[in-house]
Amino acid sequence: MYCTNFTYADDSSLEHGVMICSFNGGGGENINGGKAEITTVKAPNSNQWLKINAVYNEPLSFSFEICKNPHETIHANADFAFSPEEQVDIRRWLERKEFHYLSFDADGMEDIYFFSQIKVTEQISGSRIVGYRLEVLCDAPWGWSEERVAELFSEKQNGIETGVVQIFDAADEIGAVVPTVELTALSDGKVEIYNDSTSDSTIIKNCSAGEIITLKKPFRIESSMPHEHLADDFNWVFPRIQNTNLSNQNIFELENCTARLKWREPRKAVM
């Protein structure tokens, strides 16, 4: 990677006085995952093989190395080793139980965020820690875009609140993502959001005016108001945003609600 700065869990490497480097010719390597594995079978009485399945079996993983930023050590007697306090700071920052977003300050890596967990291994020289090797495990076979937000509004037609809104999916992977959705009921009764591109129709009945229904992963539904039979009133169809090899357009139709969608699109990159 031809970059010196990266950000993890909203904290920049510059804040911690480190930069990406290479020890003994190492650096960004050991890239795994991110590739579809295709299963084929030979057709009887034929010299052709037929595809029967294609899946991603591994999440994306890769590694890189960091050391102290030389510009930060000029005023510290050029000591490139990490002090015990700095070692604690590095591990508190990078070695966490939860997944966080990792991004790189480099050409071609803009708008790519790796939702990941990092394993930290010391690089030792003369019994002193002079750097770290970071092994990154992502939650998917790729990275993700910045969070996208779309506000969908409806209008009253023939006494019923309805509306049609277009959303374009610019993902690097053909397929669909499930956004977080906030539906606000405009009046008492049923609310519905329909995606003409996926034929998904999300319906929640018996809503109250002003009630906010939130649909989020991993397939959860919540209400801002007491809604006694919410699980029964929901048809358990979660909206999707998709693209195909022919179109990236999604046409949403709303009835008796407004909607706020938040999602990230798959982003593929060569590390």
C-alpha positions, 0 to 999 in steps of 0.5 A, spaced: 500 500 500 502 506 498 499 510 503 502 512 510 495 514 514 489 509 516 483 510 520 480 505 525 474 506 529 474 513 527 481 514 530 487 516 525 494 513 525 496 520 525 493 521 532 497 515 535 504 517 531 504 511 527 505 510 519 504 504 514 511 501 513 515 494 511 519 490 515 524 485 512 520 486 505 514 484 508 508 489 508 501 488 505 500 481 503 497 474 505 490 477 502 485 471 502 477 471 501 474 476 496 473 470 491 467 466 489 468 459 489 464 455 483 462 448 483 461 445 477 459 438 474 460 435 468 454 434 464 452 427 462 454 425 455 457 431 454 464 435 454 461 441 458 461 442 465 455 446 468 455 451 474 451 448 480 453 453 485 457 459 486 458 462 493 463 466 497 466 461 502 471 466 506 471 473 508 476 478 506 483 478 510 489 481 509 495 484 513 500 490 513 505 493 518 506 499 522 511 503 525 512 510 529 512 516 524 519 518 523 516 526 523 513 524 530 520 521 533 524 527 531 523 530 538 523 524 542 531 523 541 529 519 534 527 513 539 523 508 534 521 503 539 514 503 543 514 505 550 510 501 555 505 507 555 505 507 547 504 499 547 498 500 551 495 505 547 496 501 540 493 495 543 487 499 546 486 502 539 487 496 534 485 490 538 478 490 540 472 485 541 468 488 536 468 490 528 470 497 526 471 501 520 478 501 517 480 506 511 486 508 508 488 514 505 491 512 498 489 513 491 484 508 489 482 507 496 477 513 497 470 511 499 472 504 501 471 502 508 473 495 511 468 493 517 473 489 521 477 486 527 484 486 527 489 482 531 496 485 533 503 482 533 509 485 535 515 486 531 521 486 535 528 488 534 534 487 539 528 486 545 525 492 543 518 493 540 519 497 533 513 496 530 506 491 529 503 487 524 496 488 523 492 482 521 485 484 518 479 480 518 473 483 515 465 481 515 464 480 508 468 478 502 469 486 500 469 493 503 463 497 504 462 504 501 460 510 506 453 510 509 448 512 504 442 516 506 435 516 502 429 520 504 423 518 501 416 522 502 409 521 499 404 525 497 396 525 498 393 522 492 385 521 492 385 522 499 391 516 500 398 518 502 402 515 496 409 516 492 414 514 488 421 514 489 428 512 485 434 510 488 440 508 484 445 502 487 452 503 485 455 497 488 461 493 486 457 486 486 451 484 483 446 483 488 442 486 493 443 489 500 438 490 506 438 497 509 436 500 515 429 503 514 425 508 518 418 508 516 413 514 519 406 513 519 402 519 516 395 516 519 392 511 523 392 504 519 397 500 514 403 503 512 407 499 506 413 500 502 414 496 495 420 496 491 418 494 484 425 492 482 425 486 487 418 485 488 418 486 495 412 489 499 413 491 506 407 491 510 405 493 517 398 494 519 395 497 525 400 503 525 398 510 529 399 516 526 407 519 527 409 512 529 416 510 527 417 503 525 425 501 525 427 495 521 434 493 522 439 487 521 439 482 523 432 482 521 429 486 527 423 490 528 422 496 533 416 501 534 417 508 537 410 507 540 406 501 544 404 496 538 401 490 542 401 485 536 407 488 532 410 482 530 403 479 527 402 486 524 408 485 520 409 481 514 416 480 515 419 482 508 425 487 509 426 492 503 432 491 499 436 495 494 439 491 488 442 492 482 443 487 476 447 486 470 442 490 466 440 496 471 441 499 478 435 502 479 430 501 484 423 504 484 420 505 491 412 506 492 410 508 499 403 508 502 401 512 508 408 513 510 415 517 509 421 512 509 429 514 511 433 508 508 441 507 510 445 502 507 452 501 505 454 498 498 459 493 497 466 496 494 471 491 492 479 494 492 486 491 490 490 491 496 
